[in-house]
Amino acid sequence: MKTATCIDPQTGRRSDKPEYPVVAVRELILNALVHRDYSTHTDYTPVTIRMFSNRIEIENPGGLYGRMTLDKLGKVAADTRNPFLANALEVIDVTENRYSGIPTVYSAMKNAGLPEPKFENERGIFRASLYNSAEIPAPVTGNEEDLLIFCRTPRTRAEIEQHFKGRLSINYLMAHIIRPLIEQGKIKLAIPDKPRSKNQKYYS
């Protein structure tokens, strides 16, 4: 995580400002550890933290648990998937276990002048994203829109190449469309831990 050095013009004192509020990152990592699915159903997939030029993503396997939905996050008490772990972290004063984590993240991002956090729950994965600027994403081009629609169903590299055959080469697609869309979070990898896997698929 990048850190900017700031100089107070009145006092001349130096201070370091992290790219994202530390308290927000801490809360999301703790949330991922406490609420992830530790069963064999997730094939021991670890909590994943990814750094991009414009955001940080924290993923935990298992998705939202019980009656929780995206629109209820931070507003109602959550069903706890791992109560013993949650209680243990509360005892050692790592967490409060009072469902204050998500509101804390919203507050920290607002105080830092950054966009609200983004939460996604799909394909058994819960993803929290923090953005480091309020820049408006660049408009989607015709080819990008075509790809995003085509990849609503996960597609292999070969399928994408065939779809654009006669229009754009796969090398051009990867360099100028697919990778930028991945950076923007609009295209995701079906196997994120092995981006060059021969079985890799891309989906929007």
C-alpha positions in Angstrom: 0.0 0.0 0.0 1.5 3.3 -1.1 2.1 6.2 1.4 2.2 9.9 0.5 4.3 12.3 2.5 2.5 15.5 3.4 4.0 18.7 4.8 1.9 21.0 6.9 2.3 24.5 5.3 1.9 26.2 8.7 4.1 24.1 11.0 6.4 22.4 8.4 5.7 19.1 10.1 5.9 16.0 8.0 3.2 13.3 8.1 2.6 10.1 6.1 -0.8 9.5 4.6 -1.6 5.9 3.4 -3.3 5.3 0.1 -6.3 3.8 2.0 -7.4 4.3 5.6 -5.6 1.7 7.6 -8.6 1.1 9.8 -10.8 0.3 6.8 -8.3 -2.2 5.4 -7.9 -3.8 8.8 -11.6 -4.1 9.3 -12.1 -5.8 5.9 -9.3 -8.2 6.5 -10.7 -9.2 9.9 -14.1 -9.5 8.4 -12.8 -11.8 5.7 -11.0 -14.0 8.2 -14.0 -14.2 10.6 -16.7 -14.8 8.0 -14.9 -17.0 5.4 -16.0 -20.6 4.9 -13.4 -22.9 6.4 -15.1 -26.1 5.2 -13.8 -28.5 2.6 -16.5 -27.0 0.2 -14.1 -24.1 -0.5 -11.2 -26.5 -1.3 -9.1 -24.6 1.3 -9.1 -21.5 -0.9 -7.4 -18.7 1.1 -8.5 -15.2 1.8 -7.0 -13.1 -1.1 -5.8 -9.5 -1.1 -5.2 -8.0 -4.5 -3.6 -4.6 -5.2 -4.5 -2.6 -8.3 -3.5 0.9 -9.4 -6.9 2.3 -8.5 -8.2 -0.1 -5.8 -7.6 -2.9 -3.3 -9.7 -6.0 -3.3 -10.2 -8.5 -0.4 -11.9 -11.8 -1.1 -13.0 -14.6 1.1 -14.5 -17.9 0.0 -18.0 -18.9 1.0 -20.0 -15.7 0.2 -22.4 -14.1 2.6 -23.7 -16.4 5.3 -27.2 -17.1 6.5 -29.8 -14.4 6.1 -27.3 -11.6 5.2 -27.6 -9.8 1.9 -25.6 -7.0 0.4 -28.3 -4.3 1.2 -28.2 -5.3 4.8 -24.5 -5.1 5.3 -23.6 -2.9 8.3 -27.3 -2.3 9.1 -28.4 -5.5 10.9 -26.7 -8.1 13.0 -25.1 -10.8 10.9 -25.4 -14.5 11.3 -21.9 -15.7 12.4 -20.4 -18.5 10.4 -17.6 -19.0 12.8 -18.8 -18.0 16.3 -15.9 -19.6 18.2 -13.3 -17.7 16.1 -15.3 -14.4 16.4 -15.5 -14.8 20.2 -11.8 -15.7 20.5 -10.8 -12.5 18.6 -13.1 -10.5 20.8 -11.5 -11.9 23.9 -8.0 -11.0 22.8 -9.3 -7.5 21.9 -8.7 -7.9 18.2 -12.3 -7.3 17.2 -15.4 -6.0 19.1 -17.8 -8.5 17.5 -20.5 -5.9 17.6 -21.2 -5.7 13.9 -19.5 -2.3 13.7 -16.9 -3.3 11.1 -18.8 -2.3 7.9 -20.0 1.1 9.3 -16.4 1.8 10.4 -15.2 1.2 6.8 -17.8 3.5 5.4 -16.9 6.2 7.9 -13.2 5.9 7.4 -13.5 6.1 3.6 -15.8 9.2 3.9 -13.4 10.9 6.3 -10.5 10.3 3.9 -12.4 11.8 1.0 -12.5 8.5 -0.9 -15.4 6.7 -2.6 -17.7 4.4 -0.7 -16.5 0.8 -0.5 -17.9 -1.7 -3.0 -19.2 -5.1 -1.9 -20.0 -8.0 -4.2 -21.3 -11.5 -3.5 -21.1 -13.9 -6.4 -20.2 -17.5 -7.2 -19.5 -18.3 -3.6 -17.1 -15.4 -3.1 -17.5 -12.2 -1.1 -15.4 -9.4 -2.4 -14.8 -6.0 -0.8 -13.2 -3.2 -2.8 -11.7 0.1 -1.7 -10.9 2.7 -4.3 -8.2 5.3 -4.0 -9.8 8.1 -6.0 -13.1 9.4 -7.0 -12.2 9.4 -10.7 -15.1 8.5 -13.0 -14.3 5.4 -15.0 -13.6 5.9 -18.7 -16.6 5.2 -20.9 -16.9 1.7 -22.3 -16.1 1.4 -26.0 -18.0 -0.8 -28.5 -15.5 -3.6 -28.4 -15.4 -3.5 -24.6 -19.1 -3.6 -24.4 -19.2 -6.5 -26.8 -16.7 -8.4 -24.7 -18.5 -7.6 -21.4 -21.8 -8.9 -22.9 -20.1 -12.0 -24.4 -18.4 -12.8 -21.0 -21.6 -12.8 -19.0 -21.0 -16.5 -19.4 -17.4 -17.4 -18.4 -15.3 -17.7 -21.6 -11.9 -19.2 -22.4 -9.2 -17.3 -24.3 -9.9 -19.5 -27.4 -13.7 -18.7 -27.2 -12.9 -14.9 -27.0 -10.5 -15.2 -29.9 -13.1 -17.0 -32.0 -15.8 -14.4 -31.1 -13.6 -11.5 -32.4 -12.1 -13.5 -35.3 -11.6 -11.3 -38.3 -11.9 -8.1 -36.2 -9.3 -8.1 -33.5 -6.3 -10.4 -32.8 -6.2 -12.1 -29.4 -2.9 -10.3 -28.6 -4.5 -6.9 -29.2 -7.5 -8.0 -27.1 -5.4 -9.1 -24.2 -3.2 -6.0 -24.2 -5.8 -3.3 -25.0 -9.1 -4.6 -23.8 -9.1 -7.6 -21.5 -6.2 -6.5 -19.2 -7.5 -2.9 -18.8 -11.0 -4.3 -18.0 -9.5 -6.6 -15.4 -7.7 -3.6 -13.9 -11.0 -1.7 -13.8 -12.7 -4.7 -12.1 -15.1 -5.1 -15.0 -13.7 -8.5 -16.1 -12.7 -11.1 -13.5 -10.7 -14.3 -13.7 -12.4 -17.6 -12.9 -9.0 -18.9 -11.5 -7.6 -15.7 -10.0 -4.7 -17.5 -8.2 -3.4 -18.8 -11.6 -3.9 -16.1 -14.1 -2.0 -18.0 -16.9 -3.7 -21.3 -16.3 -4.7 -23.1 -19.6 -8.1 -23.6 -18.0 -8.5 -19.8 -17.3 -11.9 -18.2 -18.1 -12.9 -14.6 -18.1 -16.3 -13.3 -16.9 -18.0 -10.0 -16.4 
